[in-house]
Amino acid sequence: MSKADLIFQENCRDILEHGFSTEHEKNRPVWEDGSPAYTIKKFGVVNRYDLSEEFPILTLRYTNWKAAIDELLWIWQKKSNRIADLHSHIWDEWAGEDGTIGKAYGYQLGVKHQYAEGWFDQVDRVLYDLKENPYSRRIMTNIYTFADLHEMNLYPCAYSMTFNVVDGKLNAILNQRSQDTLTANNWNVVQYAVLVHMIAQVSGLQVGELVHVISDMHIYNRHVDMVKELLTRKPLPAPKFHMNPEIKNFYDFTVDDFSFEGYEHGPSLGKIPVAI
């Protein structure tokens, strides 16, 4: 059975049984009808996924992996903040009149900085270091740029990656300040597991662990019944992940270079309301 399912269920069970309710706190998010969107939350959740064993995609319900990878490429490969460059509508709520999400996400990864070796943006610096100095303890990205927060239409949720090579395996830590468990947990896990696979392949490395550190992991009040439904489901075997082995340049990957063999999953939960 999928280990990602077991981790997800364990997290959800812990939040529902031992989490803190924000019902009586002043909350920023609201539902589409304007009513407050409060949560049940846990602080400081750490999940570990061994990517060399299996790919961490949920089978309890379908994860739209193509859209997730498309967003990942939009941020990390295109380094874009324009929603027209994305093939889904997940960022429409946060788009400004100029058609961008402000100086957020991909914009930050694309800003070039001067180093002793030359000018690099954050992605290119990671790729350079993994080839030239793979055992460095300084290989990381961070898009939570305080000077630009006032020009971001949404502060970054998943904001930093730290890469570390052990015995020829690429490991990574994903830091996330806030996570809507039902809608975003496996979406983010799939994205950054794919990213580790991509970067490992173009760097001549094998994949190791993805460690996911979540500061505020929460379940929204209108998601509780849906989460309880997922807790009744039995995990299915993890599917086989495939990535085009011919790609050696990070910027050559497309969504069509990824696939899942034998991806079985539980039925849809129907439309999931999203707090804004």
C-alpha positions as YAML, in Angstrom:
chain: A
units: angstrom
residues:
- id: 1
  name: MET
  ca: [0.00, 0.00, 0.00]
- id: 2
  name: SER
  ca: [1.08, 3.58, -0.61]
- id: 3
  name: LYS
  ca: [3.16, 5.00, 2.24]
- id: 4
  name: ALA
  ca: [2.05, 8.50, 1.25]
- id: 5
  name: ASP
  ca: [-1.53, 7.47, 2.10]
- id: 6
  name: LEU
  ca: [-0.49, 6.19, 5.52]
- id: 7
  name: ILE
  ca: [1.41, 9.41, 6.30]
- id: 8
  name: PHE
  ca: [-1.53, 11.51, 5.10]
- id: 9
  name: GLN
  ca: [-4.03, 9.58, 7.22]
- id: 10
  name: GLU
  ca: [-1.77, 9.74, 10.27]
- id: 11
  name: ASN
  ca: [-1.45, 13.53, 9.87]
- id: 12
  name: CYS
  ca: [-5.21, 14.00, 9.43]
- id: 13
  name: ARG
  ca: [-6.07, 11.78, 12.37]
- id: 14
  name: ASP
  ca: [-3.63, 13.66, 14.60]
- id: 15
  name: ILE
  ca: [-5.00, 17.05, 13.55]
- id: 16
  name: LEU
  ca: [-8.63, 16.04, 14.14]
- id: 17
  name: GLU
  ca: [-7.93, 14.35, 17.48]
- id: 18
  name: HIS
  ca: [-5.27, 16.61, 18.94]
- id: 19
  name: GLY
  ca: [-5.30, 19.80, 16.87]
- id: 20
  name: PHE
  ca: [-6.11, 23.34, 17.99]
- id: 21
  name: SER
  ca: [-9.24, 25.07, 16.67]
- id: 22
  name: THR
  ca: [-8.93, 28.65, 15.43]
- id: 23
  name: GLU
  ca: [-12.70, 29.18, 15.59]
- id: 24
  name: HIS
  ca: [-12.42, 31.98, 18.15]
- id: 25
  name: GLU
  ca: [-9.38, 33.64, 16.62]
- id: 26
  name: LYS
  ca: [-9.30, 36.49, 14.11]
- id: 27
  name: ASN
  ca: [-8.84, 34.70, 10.77]
- id: 28
  name: ARG
  ca: [-7.82, 36.21, 7.42]
- id: 29
  name: PRO
  ca: [-9.31, 33.53, 5.10]
- id: 30
  name: VAL
  ca: [-13.00, 33.53, 4.23]
- id: 31
  name: TRP
  ca: [-15.26, 31.25, 2.22]
- id: 32
  name: GLU
  ca: [-16.78, 32.34, -1.07]
- id: 33
  name: ASP
  ca: [-19.95, 33.42, 0.78]
- id: 34
  name: GLY
  ca: [-17.90, 35.68, 3.06]
- id: 35
  name: SER
  ca: [-18.16, 33.59, 6.22]
- id: 36
  name: PRO
  ca: [-14.99, 32.98, 8.27]
- id: 37
  name: ALA
  ca: [-12.88, 29.98, 7.31]
- id: 38
  name: TYR
  ca: [-11.41, 28.65, 10.52]
- id: 39
  name: THR
  ca: [-9.18, 25.61, 10.90]
- id: 40
  name: ILE
  ca: [-8.04, 22.80, 13.16]
- id: 41
  name: LYS
  ca: [-4.26, 22.93, 13.14]
- id: 42
  name: LYS
  ca: [-1.02, 21.28, 14.25]
- id: 43
  name: PHE
  ca: [2.29, 23.10, 14.52]
- id: 44
  name: GLY
  ca: [5.61, 21.75, 13.32]
- id: 45
  name: VAL
  ca: [4.74, 18.64, 11.29]
- id: 46
  name: VAL
  ca: [7.65, 16.75, 9.69]
- id: 47
  name: ASN
  ca: [7.06, 14.04, 7.08]
- id: 48
  name: ARG
  ca: [9.73, 11.94, 5.37]
- id: 49
  name: TYR
  ca: [9.40, 10.25, 1.97]
- id: 50
  name: ASP
  ca: [12.05, 7.87, 0.64]
- id: 51
  name: LEU
  ca: [11.84, 8.51, -3.09]
- id: 52
  name: SER
  ca: [14.10, 5.57, -3.83]
- id: 53
  name: GLU
  ca: [11.40, 3.22, -2.49]
- id: 54
  name: GLU
  ca: [8.24, 4.58, -4.12]
- id: 55
  name: PHE
  ca: [6.69, 7.75, -5.43]
- id: 56
  name: PRO
  ca: [4.52, 9.52, -2.79]
- id: 57
  name: ILE
  ca: [1.21, 10.05, -4.56]
- id: 58
  name: LEU
  ca: [-2.14, 9.52, -2.83]
- id: 59
  name: THR
  ca: [-4.35, 6.61, -3.81]
- id: 60
  name: LEU
  ca: [-7.10, 7.50, -1.32]
- id: 61
  name: ARG
  ca: [-8.31, 9.94, -3.96]
- id: 62
  name: TYR
  ca: [-6.99, 11.20, -7.27]
- id: 63
  name: THR
  ca: [-4.19, 13.75, -7.31]
- id: 64
  name: ASN
  ca: [-4.17, 15.72, -10.54]
- id: 65
  name: TRP
  ca: [-0.46, 15.13, -11.08]
- id: 66
  name: LYS
  ca: [-0.36, 16.69, -14.56]
- id: 67
  name: ALA
  ca: [-1.67, 20.01, -13.26]
- id: 68
  name: ALA
  ca: [0.66, 19.78, -10.25]
- id: 69
  name: ILE
  ca: [3.70, 19.22, -12.47]
- id: 70
  name: ASP
  ca: [2.56, 21.97, -14.84]
- id: 71
  name: GLU
  ca: [2.50, 24.42, -11.90]
- id: 72
  name: LEU
  ca: [5.91, 23.20, -10.75]
- id: 73
  name: LEU
  ca: [7.38, 23.84, -14.20]
- id: 74
  name: TRP
  ca: [5.68, 27.25, -14.27]
- id: 75
  name: ILE
  ca: [7.47, 28.19, -11.05]
- id: 76
  name: TRP
  ca: [10.82, 26.42, -11.31]
- id: 77
  name: GLN
  ca: [11.44, 26.16, -15.04]
- id: 78
  name: LYS
  ca: [9.59, 29.12, -16.60]
- id: 79
  name: LYS
  ca: [10.16, 31.19, -13.42]
- id: 80
  name: SER
  ca: [6.96, 32.96, -14.33]
- id: 81
  name: ASN
  ca: [4.41, 34.96, -12.38]
- id: 82
  name: ARG
  ca: [2.03, 35.35, -15.34]
- id: 83
  name: ILE
  ca: [-1.07, 33.17, -15.10]
- id: 84
  name: ALA
  ca: [-1.27, 33.04, -18.91]
- id: 85
  name: ASP
  ca: [1.84, 30.83, -18.78]
- id: 86
  name: LEU
  ca: [-0.03, 28.28, -16.67]
- id: 87
  name: HIS
  ca: [-2.37, 25.69, -18.17]
- id: 88
  name: SER
  ca: [-4.80, 25.62, -15.22]
- id: 89
  name: HIS
  ca: [-6.84, 28.24, -13.40]
- id: 90
  name: ILE
  ca: [-5.59, 27.59, -9.87]
- id: 91
  name: TRP
  ca: [-4.01, 31.05, -9.57]
- id: 92
  name: ASP
  ca: [-6.86, 33.05, -11.08]
- id: 93
  name: GLU
  ca: [-8.10, 34.28, -7.68]
- id: 94
  name: TRP
  ca: [-4.74, 35.94, -7.00]
- id: 95
  name: ALA
  ca: [-4.08, 37.52, -10.38]
- id: 96
  name: GLY
  ca: [-3.85, 41.30, -10.60]
- id: 97
  name: GLU
  ca: [-4.94, 43.58, -13.41]
- id: 98
  name: ASP
  ca: [-1.57, 43.04, -15.08]
- id: 99
  name: GLY
  ca: [-2.21, 39.29, -15.31]
- id: 100
  name: THR
  ca: [0.49, 38.39, -12.78]
- id: 101
  name: ILE
  ca: [0.56, 37.30, -9.14]
- id: 102
  name: GLY
  ca: [3.06, 40.04, -8.37]
- id: 103
  name: LYS
  ca: [6.67, 39.43, -7.36]
- id: 104
  name: ALA
  ca: [5.89, 35.97, -6.06]
- id: 105
  name: TYR
  ca: [6.95, 32.34, -6.60]
- id: 106
  name: GLY
  ca: [8.57, 31.98, -10.04]
- id: 107
  name: TYR
  ca: [9.47, 35.66, -10.17]
- id: 108
  name: GLN
  ca: [11.72, 35.25, -7.13]
- id: 109
  name: LEU
  ca: [13.46, 32.17, -8.53]
- id: 110
  name: GLY
  ca: [14.28, 34.06, -11.72]
- id: 111
  name: VAL
  ca: [15.97, 37.07, -10.12]
- id: 112
  name: LYS
  ca: [19.70, 36.95, -10.85]
- id: 113
  name: HIS
  ca: [22.34, 37.54, -8.19]
- id: 114
  name: GLN
  ca: [26.08, 38.05, -8.55]
- id: 115
  name: TYR
  ca: [28.45, 35.41, -7.17]
- id: 116
  name: ALA
  ca: [32.21, 34.96, -7.50]
- id: 117
  name: GLU
  ca: [31.52, 32.52, -10.34]
- id: 118
  name: GLY
  ca: [29.17, 34.87, -12.20]
- id: 119
  name: TRP
  ca: [25.48, 35.83, -12.30]
- id: 120
  name: PHE
  ca: [22.94, 33.14, -11.39]
- id: 121
  name: ASP
  ca: [19.27, 32.96, -10.50]
- id: 122
  name: GLN
  ca: [18.39, 30.59, -7.67]
- id: 123
  name: VAL
  ca: [17.55, 27.58, -9.85]
- id: 124
  name: ASP
  ca: [20.66, 27.87, -11.98]
- id: 125
  name: ARG
  ca: [22.80, 28.25, -8.86]
- id: 126
  name: VAL
  ca: [21.43, 24.96, -7.50]
- id: 127
  name: LEU
  ca: [22.09, 23.20, -10.81]
- id: 128
  name: TYR
  ca: [25.62, 24.66, -10.97]
- id: 129
  name: ASP
  ca: [26.52, 23.69, -7.41]
- id: 130
  name: LEU
  ca: [25.21, 20.14, -7.75]
- id: 131
  name: LYS
  ca: [27.55, 19.61, -10.69]
- id: 132
  name: GLU
  ca: [30.57, 21.56, -9.45]
- id: 133
  name: ASN
  ca: [30.36, 21.07, -5.68]
- id: 134
  name: PRO
  ca: [27.64, 18.49, -4.97]
- id: 135
  name: TYR
  ca: [28.62, 17.87, -1.34]
- id: 136
  name: SER
  ca: [28.24, 21.52, -0.38]
- id: 137
  name: ARG
  ca: [25.97, 22.28, 2.59]
- id: 138
  name: ARG
  ca: [24.95, 25.61, 1.05]
- id: 139
  name: ILE
  ca: [22.68, 24.47, -1.80]
- id: 140
  name: MET
  ca: [19.27, 26.01, -1.23]
- id: 141
  name: THR
  ca: [16.58, 28.36, -2.52]
- id: 142
  name: ASN
  ca: [14.31, 30.78, -0.68]
- id: 143
  name: ILE
  ca: [11.48, 32.79, -2.23]
- id: 144
  name: TYR
  ca: [10.24, 34.47, 0.97]
- id: 145
  name: THR
  ca: [11.87, 37.79, 0.11]
- id: 146
  name: PHE
  ca: [10.85, 40.31, 2.74]
- id: 147
  name: ALA
  ca: [11.62, 43.36, 0.59]
- id: 148
  name: ASP
  ca: [9.09, 42.17, -2.01]
- id: 149
  name: LEU
  ca: [6.28, 40.83, 0.19]
- id: 150
  name: HIS
  ca: [4.19, 43.96, -0.30]
- id: 151
  name: GLU
  ca: [4.26, 43.29, -4.06]
- id: 152
  name: MET
  ca: [3.18, 39.65, -3.80]
- id: 153
  name: ASN
  ca: [-0.53, 38.91, -4.30]
- id: 154
  name: LEU
  ca: [-0.07, 35.87, -2.03]
- id: 155
  name: TYR
  ca: [2.81, 35.22, 0.32]
- id: 156
  name: PRO
  ca: [4.61, 31.98, -0.59]
- id: 157
  name: CYS
  ca: [3.34, 28.91, 1.28]
- id: 158
  name: ALA
  ca: [6.08, 26.48, 0.21]
- id: 159
  name: TYR
  ca: [9.01, 28.88, 0.39]
- id: 160
  name: SER
  ca: [12.38, 27.15, 0.58]
- id: 161
  name: MET
  ca: [14.27, 24.07, -0.57]
- id: 162
  name: THR
  ca: [17.53, 22.77, 0.84]
- id: 163
  name: PHE
  ca: [19.43, 20.18, -1.18]
- id: 164
  name: ASN
  ca: [21.95, 17.78, 0.30]
- id: 165
  name: VAL
  ca: [23.85, 14.92, -1.35]
- id: 166
  name: VAL
  ca: [24.63, 11.78, 0.65]
- id: 167
  name: ASP
  ca: [26.45, 8.87, -1.00]
- id: 168
  name: GLY
  ca: [25.41, 9.91, -4.48]
- id: 169
  name: LYS
  ca: [21.75, 10.45, -3.54]
- id: 170
  name: LEU
  ca: [20.00, 13.80, -3.73]
- id: 171
  name: ASN
  ca: [17.97, 14.61, -0.62]
- id: 172
  name: ALA
  ca: [15.87, 17.71, -0.07]
- id: 173
  name: ILE
  ca: [14.00, 19.57, 2.64]
- id: 174
  name: LEU
  ca: [10.86, 21.46, 1.64]
- id: 175
  name: ASN
  ca: [9.86, 24.16, 4.13]
- id: 176
  name: GLN
  ca: [6.25, 25.31, 4.12]
- id: 177
  name: ARG
  ca: [4.81, 27.98, 6.40]
- id: 178
  name: SER
  ca: [1.16, 27.00, 5.92]
- id: 179
  name: GLN
  ca: [-0.74, 24.14, 4.35]
- id: 180
  name: ASP
  ca: [-4.39, 23.41, 3.58]
- id: 181
  name: THR
  ca: [-4.13, 19.66, 4.19]
- id: 182
  name: LEU
  ca: [-7.03, 18.41, 2.07]
- id: 183
  name: THR
  ca: [-6.44, 20.47, -1.05]
- id: 184
  name: ALA
  ca: [-2.68, 20.98, -1.02]
- id: 185
  name: ASN
  ca: [-0.79, 18.35, 0.97]
- id: 186
  name: ASN
  ca: [-0.30, 15.70, -1.68]
- id: 187
  name: TRP
  ca: [-0.25, 18.30, -4.44]
- id: 188
  name: ASN
  ca: [2.87, 19.82, -2.88]
- id: 189
  name: VAL
  ca: [4.43, 16.45, -2.09]
- id: 190
  name: VAL
  ca: [3.98, 15.28, -5.69]
- id: 191
  name: GLN
  ca: [5.44, 18.53, -7.05]
- id: 192
  name: TYR
  ca: [8.59, 18.51, -4.97]
- id: 193
  name: ALA
  ca: [9.12, 14.77, -5.30]
- id: 194
  name: VAL
  ca: [9.08, 15.33, -9.08]
- id: 195
  name: LEU
  ca: [11.48, 18.27, -8.66]
- id: 196
  name: VAL
  ca: [13.96, 16.08, -6.76]
- id: 197
  name: HIS
  ca: [13.73, 13.44, -9.51]
- id: 198
  name: MET
  ca: [14.31, 16.08, -12.20]
- id: 199
  name: ILE
  ca: [17.27, 17.74, -10.53]
- id: 200
  name: ALA
  ca: [18.84, 14.41, -9.56]
- id: 201
  name: GLN
  ca: [18.67, 13.12, -13.13]
- id: 202
  name: VAL
  ca: [20.24, 16.20, -14.74]
- id: 203
  name: SER
  ca: [22.91, 16.26, -12.02]
- id: 204
  name: GLY
  ca: [23.92, 12.61, -12.44]
- id: 205
  name: LEU
  ca: [22.56, 11.63, -9.01]
- id: 206
  name: GLN
  ca: [20.10, 9.12, -7.61]
- id: 207
  name: VAL
  ca: [17.05, 10.20, -5.60]
- id: 208
  name: GLY
  ca: [17.05, 9.99, -1.82]
- id: 209
  name: GLU
  ca: [14.67, 11.49, 0.74]
- id: 210
  name: LEU
  ca: [12.19, 14.34, 0.53]
- id: 211
  name: VAL
  ca: [11.63, 15.80, 4.00]
- id: 212
  name: HIS
  ca: [8.55, 18.00, 4.25]
- id: 213
  name: VAL
  ca: [8.49, 20.49, 7.14]
- id: 214
  name: ILE
  ca: [5.14, 22.20, 7.66]
- id: 215
  name: SER
  ca: [4.85, 25.00, 10.24]
- id: 216
  name: ASP
  ca: [1.05, 25.21, 10.27]
- id: 217
  name: MET
  ca: [-0.72, 22.12, 8.91]
- id: 218
  name: HIS
  ca: [-4.47, 22.59, 9.07]
- id: 219
  name: ILE
  ca: [-7.86, 21.25, 8.07]
- id: 220
  name: TYR
  ca: [-10.55, 23.81, 7.26]
- id: 221
  name: ASN
  ca: [-13.90, 23.57, 9.01]
- id: 222
  name: ARG
  ca: [-15.77, 22.79, 5.77]
- id: 223
  name: HIS
  ca: [-13.29, 20.03, 4.92]
- id: 224
  name: VAL
  ca: [-13.67, 17.97, 8.09]
- id: 225
  name: ASP
  ca: [-16.32, 15.56, 6.78]
- id: 226
  name: MET
  ca: [-14.36, 14.98, 3.57]
- id: 227
  name: VAL
  ca: [-11.21, 14.23, 5.55]
- id: 228
  name: LYS
  ca: [-13.15, 11.80, 7.76]
- id: 229
  name: GLU
  ca: [-14.30, 10.03, 4.60]
- id: 230
  name: LEU
  ca: [-10.67, 9.63, 3.48]
- id: 231
  name: LEU
  ca: [-9.80, 8.16, 6.87]
- id: 232
  name: THR
  ca: [-12.25, 5.31, 6.22]
- id: 233
  name: ARG
  ca: [-10.58, 4.35, 2.93]
- id: 234
  name: LYS
  ca: [-7.96, 1.66, 2.52]
- id: 235
  name: PRO
  ca: [-4.73, 2.71, 0.75]
- id: 236
  name: LEU
  ca: [-3.96, 1.03, -2.57]
- id: 237
  name: PRO
  ca: [-0.52, 0.09, -3.94]
- id: 238
  name: ALA
  ca: [1.63, 3.03, -5.03]
- id: 239
  name: PRO
  ca: [1.87, 3.42, -8.82]
- id: 240
  name: LYS
  ca: [5.14, 3.25, -10.74]
- id: 241
  name: PHE
  ca: [6.57, 6.67, -11.59]
- id: 242
  name: HIS
  ca: [8.20, 7.17, -14.98]
- id: 243
  name: MET
  ca: [10.32, 10.11, -16.14]
- id: 244
  name: ASN
  ca: [11.95, 10.44, -19.55]
- id: 245
  name: PRO
  ca: [15.53, 9.20, -18.96]
- id: 246
  name: GLU
  ca: [16.81, 10.98, -22.07]
- id: 247
  name: ILE
  ca: [16.39, 14.46, -20.59]
- id: 248
  name: LYS
  ca: [19.73, 15.81, -19.37]
- id: 249
  name: ASN
  ca: [18.89, 19.53, -19.34]
- id: 250
  name: PHE
  ca: [16.55, 20.77, -16.60]
- id: 251
  name: TYR
  ca: [14.87, 23.20, -19.02]
- id: 252
  name: ASP
  ca: [13.99, 20.50, -21.55]
- id: 253
  name: PHE
  ca: [11.41, 18.73, -19.36]
- id: 254
  name: THR
  ca: [7.73, 19.01, -20.30]
- id: 255
  name: VAL
  ca: [4.65, 17.57, -18.62]
- id: 256
  name: ASP
  ca: [4.65, 14.84, -21.28]
- id: 257
  name: ASP
  ca: [7.96, 13.50, -19.91]
- id: 258
  name: PHE
  ca: [6.20, 12.14, -16.79]
- id: 259
  name: SER
  ca: [3.70, 9.35, -16.29]
- id: 260
  name: PHE
  ca: [2.34, 6.95, -13.70]
- id: 261
  name: GLU
  ca: [1.82, 3.28, -14.41]
- id: 262
  name: GLY
  ca: [-0.98, 1.50, -12.56]
- id: 263
  name: TYR
  ca: [-2.33, 4.55, -10.76]
- id: 264
  name: GLU
  ca: [-5.43, 3.26, -8.96]
- id: 265
  name: HIS
  ca: [-7.27, 5.60, -6.62]
- id: 266
  name: GLY
  ca: [-10.46, 6.03, -4.62]
- id: 267
  name: PRO
  ca: [-13.54, 7.90, -5.85]
- id: 268
  name: SER
  ca: [-13.81, 11.67, -6.07]
- id: 269
  name: LEU
  ca: [-14.91, 13.66, -3.04]
- id: 270
  name: GLY
  ca: [-16.77, 16.08, -5.29]
- id: 271
  name: LYS
  ca: [-16.07, 19.81, -5.38]
- id: 272
  name: ILE
  ca: [-13.85, 20.90, -2.51]
- id: 273
  name: PRO
  ca: [-14.49, 24.46, -1.29]
- id: 274
  name: VAL
  ca: [-11.37, 26.66, -1.20]
- id: 275
  name: ALA
  ca: [-10.85, 29.43, 1.34]
- id: 276
  name: ILE
  ca: [-9.52, 32.70, -0.07]
...
